[in-house]
């Protein structure tokens, strides 16, 4: 008879449990970051089911990387907006502290 394939959400939970000892060795704030990584992987459970890879940890890592990439793109976008605002302010007679009405 064939093997029963566990649901990916269960596989993900098992993987998190296997990292339990590693987690205990981390500082408290790092434990929270590790927990957040596994939470990010849980956002893509359906994709993990669909992928059905022989090494589920690959799917978990890709899910985490996907969330990190989304965060990076968002941060880059926010930085660009801030830089554009800074350029507008600094182009105000070269002194960002001068109010527009004081410039002659």
C-alpha positions in Angstrom: 0.0 0.0 0.0 1.2 3.6 -0.7 2.4 6.1 1.8 0.0 8.7 3.1 1.2 12.2 2.3 0.9 14.5 5.3 -0.8 17.9 4.8 1.8 20.6 4.2 0.6 22.5 7.3 1.4 19.5 9.4 4.8 19.1 7.7 5.5 22.7 8.4 4.6 22.3 12.1 6.8 19.2 12.3 9.7 21.2 10.8 9.2 23.9 13.3 9.2 21.3 16.1 12.5 19.9 14.8 14.1 23.3 15.2 12.8 23.5 18.9 16.2 22.8 20.5 17.9 25.3 18.2 15.2 27.9 19.2 15.8 27.3 22.9 19.5 28.1 22.4 18.7 31.5 21.0 18.3 34.7 22.9 14.6 35.7 23.5 14.5 38.3 20.8 16.0 35.9 18.3 13.5 33.3 19.3 10.8 35.7 18.3 12.4 36.3 14.9 12.6 32.6 14.3 9.0 32.2 15.2 8.2 35.0 12.7 10.1 33.2 10.0 7.9 30.1 10.4 4.8 32.4 10.5 5.9 33.8 7.1 6.1 30.2 5.8 2.6 29.5 7.0 1.3 32.3 4.7 2.1 30.0 1.7 0.8 26.7 2.9 -1.4 26.3 -0.3 1.7 26.8 -2.5 3.5 24.2 -0.4 0.7 21.7 -1.0 0.7 22.4 -4.7 4.5 22.2 -5.0 4.7 18.8 -3.2 8.5 18.8 -3.1 10.5 15.9 -1.8 12.3 18.1 0.7 9.6 20.3 2.3 12.2 22.6 4.0 13.0 24.0 0.5 9.4 25.1 0.2 9.5 26.6 3.7 12.7 28.6 2.8 11.3 29.8 -0.5 8.1 31.0 1.3 10.2 32.9 3.8 12.4 34.4 1.1 9.2 35.4 -0.8 8.0 37.4 2.2 11.4 39.0 2.7 11.5 40.0 -1.0 8.1 41.6 -0.7 9.3 43.5 2.4 12.4 44.7 0.6 10.5 46.0 -2.4 8.2 47.9 0.0 11.1 49.4 1.9 12.9 50.3 -1.3 9.8 52.1 -2.5 9.4 54.0 0.8 13.1 55.0 0.6 12.7 56.3 -2.9 9.7 58.4 -1.9 11.7 59.9 1.0 14.7 60.6 -1.2 12.5 62.4 -3.7 11.0 64.5 -0.9 14.5 65.3 0.3 15.6 66.3 -3.2 12.6 68.7 -3.5 13.4 70.2 -0.1 17.1 70.6 -0.8 16.5 72.1 -4.2 14.9 75.0 -2.3 17.9 77.4 -2.7 20.3 74.7 -1.4 19.2 75.2 2.2 16.6 72.7 3.3 15.9 74.8 6.4 14.8 77.9 4.5 11.0 78.3 4.2 9.9 78.8 0.6 8.7 82.4 1.3 12.1 83.4 2.8 13.9 82.5 -0.5 14.6 85.5 -2.7 
